[in-house]
């Protein structure tokens, strides 16, 4: 699957794994872990951006938990219609951007956000866009980065999910340590690995 086909598959997603699908389930344990790790790393007045925010269920939990400066990026434009329906207070308070991460991040200044996080999103970035996308994340993230991603045994590789869509597994510690971050925490959370990074320089 090429990069454009992969983008289109997620931009047009309905049903299972769509923005409305996740809105149905709402915030969960992952939301709580992200809030806790971000709170410890940068505090609740920090500028925070979620990559692949979907309908905003994790951001909604952050908002309820006292975070005041929130933003999100998602490739599926329907995400923001659902977000406005399900989390109107968040919709009014936050700043949201429709588009692929690789297209949106270059519009931001260096260290535009105090913290950036992703939940099962970076694993969808196509191999042809990985290097530049990960460089952009490191450039835009100011003090901290939190990843909650599928890693498997850490050996990388591709896992196919519904409709043959690929997930690209990485050791996210190596990915971001090589881009100027120091890993400060790592833990298993279900099938995912949570990693917390702080800027090294």
Beta strands, then each sheet from edge to edge (+ up, - down):
strand 1: 47-51
strand 2: 69-74
strand 3: 95-98
strand 4: 113-119
strand 5: 141-150
strand 6: 157-160
strand 7: 166-169
strand 8: 181-189
strand 9: 192-199
sheet 1: 3+ 2+ 1+ 4+ 5+ 9- 8+
sheet 2: 6+ 7-
end
